[in-house]
Amino acid sequence: MTRNLIIGAVAIAVSAAMLAGGFLAGSRQPPTSTAASIPTDRAQVERIVRDYLVANPEIMLEVQTALESRQQERQREDQRATIDAASDDIFNASYDGVIGNPEGSLTVVEFFDYNCGYCKRALSDMETMVESNPDLRFVLKEFPILGPDSQEAHVVSMAFRALSPENYAEFHRRLLGGEGRAGEARAMEIALSFGVEEEALRAEMQNPEIMQAFARTYELADSLAITGTPSYVVGDEVVFGALGVEVLGEKLANVRECQSASC
């Protein structure tokens, strides 16, 4: 990524220099004695640019920083546009689980995978936030991206929530917080411990709406530039990674302040 940015910046610098050289050569009619000093040959221009950049390498760092900043801002603008356009699918999809206050006015959305180690660490962040914010809806977007066993575990999870929504929060905690990799067998074991009939659960696992929900979640993740877990949507902002309660709390405080100011 960094190398591509630098190469792009050099290309821009070279192009600009060549355009400038061409303009000078084509627009001005210098005295014959100085005409030879104006670089019109591509190789000459490239040497001049190279020598200048080698002598002033800090310029490339400035260019790289500016390019990265511009790309990040463009990404944030695209994310805000997606959040605005797909608000219901992000915050209120019927296929997502909700922990905390289902009628809360504050919402955090988490894209997670049951086999994500960082998601396991972030489980306590969710619990702390829910306990300390009685007005918080914590929406869980099942986003199986870590292999077939992850998808199998999430299929069981989606089916279980449909049959026993009142036990979903505890099911989620036990499956995500357990040791080892999650797959169908482990997810089934936890689901059946709540008294759900295996036959009914397996029948619900065949519901085509489960795969449709996954497909829509993948589409949203792609539109939001989410490629890993956990990732969060808080207000009009996407937060990448298990950054902890403090960071998520700050984002939530910004949303609360915005609500108070009706912005």
C-alpha positions in Angstrom: 0.0 0.0 0.0 2.7 2.5 1.1 4.9 1.6 -1.9 2.0 2.1 -4.3 1.2 5.5 -2.8 4.9 6.6 -3.2 5.0 5.3 -6.8 1.8 7.1 -7.6 3.1 10.3 -6.0 6.4 10.1 -8.0 4.4 9.5 -11.2 2.4 12.6 -10.4 5.5 14.6 -9.7 7.2 13.4 -12.9 4.1 14.2 -14.9 3.8 17.7 -13.5 7.4 18.4 -14.1 7.2 17.2 -17.7 4.1 19.3 -18.3 5.8 22.3 -16.8 8.9 21.6 -19.0 6.7 21.2 -22.1 4.9 24.4 -21.3 8.1 26.3 -20.9 9.5 24.8 -24.0 6.4 25.4 -26.1 5.2 28.8 -24.7 8.4 30.7 -24.3 11.0 31.7 -26.8 14.1 32.1 -24.7 17.3 33.5 -26.2 19.3 30.9 -28.2 22.1 31.0 -25.7 19.8 29.6 -22.9 17.5 27.3 -24.9 19.6 24.3 -24.1 19.1 24.8 -20.4 15.4 24.1 -20.6 14.7 20.3 -20.1 12.4 19.0 -22.8 13.6 15.4 -22.9 11.7 12.9 -20.8 14.9 11.4 -19.4 16.2 14.8 -18.4 13.0 15.7 -16.6 13.0 12.3 -14.7 16.6 12.8 -13.6 15.8 16.3 -12.3 12.7 15.1 -10.4 14.6 12.1 -9.1 17.6 14.2 -7.9 15.2 16.6 -6.2 13.3 13.9 -4.4 16.5 12.1 -3.3 17.8 15.4 -2.0 14.5 16.1 -0.2 13.0 12.7 0.8 10.8 14.3 3.4 8.6 15.6 0.6 7.5 12.0 -0.2 6.4 11.5 3.5 4.3 14.6 3.2 2.8 13.4 -0.1 2.1 10.0 1.4 0.5 11.5 4.5 -1.7 13.8 2.3 -2.7 10.9 0.0 -3.6 8.6 3.0 -5.6 11.4 4.7 -7.5 12.1 1.5 -8.2 8.4 1.0 -9.4 8.0 4.6 -11.7 11.1 4.3 -13.2 9.7 1.0 -13.8 6.4 2.7 -15.5 8.1 5.7 -17.7 10.0 3.3 -18.6 6.8 1.4 -19.4 5.1 4.8 -21.6 7.9 5.9 -23.5 7.7 2.6 -24.0 4.0 3.0 -25.1 4.3 6.6 -27.6 6.9 5.6 -29.0 4.9 2.6 -29.1 1.5 4.4 -29.9 2.7 7.9 -32.7 0.2 8.4 -30.7 -2.8 7.3 -27.8 -1.8 9.5 -29.6 -0.8 12.7 -33.0 -2.6 12.5 -32.7 -5.7 10.4 -35.1 -8.4 11.7 -32.5 -11.1 11.3 -30.0 -9.5 13.7 -29.8 -10.4 17.4 -30.1 -7.6 20.0 -28.6 -7.6 23.5 -29.4 -4.9 26.0 -32.5 -2.7 25.7 -34.4 -3.6 22.5 -36.2 -0.3 22.7 -33.1 1.8 23.6 -32.4 5.0 21.8 -28.6 4.4 21.6 -27.4 1.7 19.2 -24.0 -0.1 18.6 -23.8 -2.5 15.7 -21.1 -5.2 15.8 -20.1 -7.3 12.8 -18.6 -10.5 14.4 -17.5 -14.0 13.8 -17.7 -16.8 16.4 -14.1 -17.8 15.7 -12.6 -14.4 15.8 -10.1 -14.1 18.7 -10.5 -10.4 18.9 -14.3 -10.8 19.0 -13.9 -13.1 22.0 -11.8 -10.4 23.8 -14.4 -7.8 22.9 -17.2 -9.8 24.4 -16.5 -8.2 27.8 -16.6 -4.7 26.2 -20.1 -5.4 25.0 -21.2 -6.7 28.4 -19.7 -3.6 30.2 -21.4 -1.2 27.8 -24.8 -2.9 28.1 -24.5 -3.0 32.0 -23.5 0.7 32.2 -26.0 2.0 29.5 -29.6 0.9 30.2 -30.7 2.7 27.1 -28.3 0.8 24.8 -29.3 -1.6 22.0 -26.3 -3.8 21.1 -27.0 -5.2 17.6 -25.1 -8.3 16.6 -24.6 -8.9 12.9 -23.5 -12.5 12.3 -20.7 -12.2 9.8 -19.0 -15.6 9.3 -15.8 -15.0 7.4 -13.4 -17.4 9.0 -14.1 -20.6 7.3 -16.8 -23.3 6.9 -17.0 -24.1 10.6 -17.7 -20.4 11.3 -20.6 -20.5 8.9 -21.9 -23.7 10.4 -21.8 -22.2 13.9 -23.6 -19.0 12.7 -26.3 -21.1 10.9 -27.0 -22.8 14.2 -27.0 -19.4 16.0 -29.4 -17.9 13.5 -31.8 -20.9 13.8 -31.6 -20.9 17.6 -32.4 -17.2 17.8 -35.5 -17.7 15.6 -36.8 -20.5 17.9 -35.6 -19.2 21.3 -35.0 -15.4 21.1 -35.3 -15.0 24.9 -32.2 -17.2 25.3 -30.1 -15.8 22.4 -28.0 -13.4 24.6 -26.8 -16.2 26.8 -26.3 -18.6 23.9 -24.2 -15.9 22.2 -22.1 -15.4 25.4 -21.5 -19.1 25.8 -20.6 -19.8 22.2 -18.4 -16.8 21.7 -16.8 -17.0 25.1 -16.0 -20.7 25.0 -12.6 -22.3 24.3 -11.5 -23.7 21.0 -13.1 -23.2 17.6 -16.8 -22.9 17.2 -18.5 -25.2 14.7 -21.9 -26.9 14.2 -21.3 -29.6 16.9 -20.4 -27.1 19.6 -23.1 -24.6 18.7 -25.7 -27.4 18.6 -24.6 -28.7 22.0 -25.1 -25.2 23.5 -28.4 -24.7 21.7 -29.8 -28.0 22.9 -28.8 -27.2 26.5 -31.6 -24.6 26.5 -34.2 -27.2 25.8 -34.7 -26.6 22.1 -35.7 -29.7 20.2 -33.0 -30.9 17.8 -35.4 -31.8 15.1 -37.0 -28.3 15.1 -33.5 -26.7 15.2 -32.2 -28.7 12.2 -35.4 -27.8 10.3 -34.9 -24.1 11.0 -31.3 -24.4 9.9 -32.6 -25.1 6.4 -34.5 -21.8 6.3 -33.2 -20.0 3.1 -33.6 -16.7 4.9 -30.5 -17.5 6.9 -28.2 -17.5 3.8 -30.1 -14.5 2.5 -29.3 -12.6 5.8 -25.6 -13.6 5.5 -25.6 -12.3 1.9 -27.0 -9.0 2.9 -24.6 -8.6 5.7 -21.7 -9.3 3.3 -23.0 -6.6 1.0 -23.3 -4.1 3.8 -19.8 -5.0 5.0 -18.4 -4.5 1.5 -20.1 -1.1 1.2 -18.7 0.0 4.6 -15.2 -1.3 3.8 -15.4 -3.8 6.6 -13.0 -6.7 5.9 -12.4 -8.0 9.4 -14.0 -8.6 12.8 -15.0 -7.1 15.1 -16.1 -4.0 13.3 -18.7 -1.6 14.7 -21.1 1.0 13.4 -21.8 3.8 16.0 -23.9 6.7 14.7 -22.5 7.6 11.3 -19.1 6.2 12.0 -17.5 2.8 11.3 -15.0 1.6 14.0 -12.5 -1.1 13.0 -11.1 -3.5 15.5 -11.4 -4.4 19.2 -10.4 -0.9 20.5 -12.0 -1.3 23.9 -14.7 0.2 26.0 -13.1 3.6 26.2 -13.1 4.2 22.4 -16.6 2.8 21.9 -17.8 4.8 24.9 -16.4 8.0 23.3 -18.2 7.2 20.0 -21.4 6.5 21.9 -21.1 9.8 23.9 -20.8 11.6 20.6 -24.0 10.0 19.4 -25.8 10.9 22.7 -24.5 14.5 22.4 -25.7 14.7 18.8 -29.2 13.4 19.8 -29.4 16.1 22.5 -28.4 18.8 20.0 -30.8 17.4 17.4 -28.0 17.4 14.8 
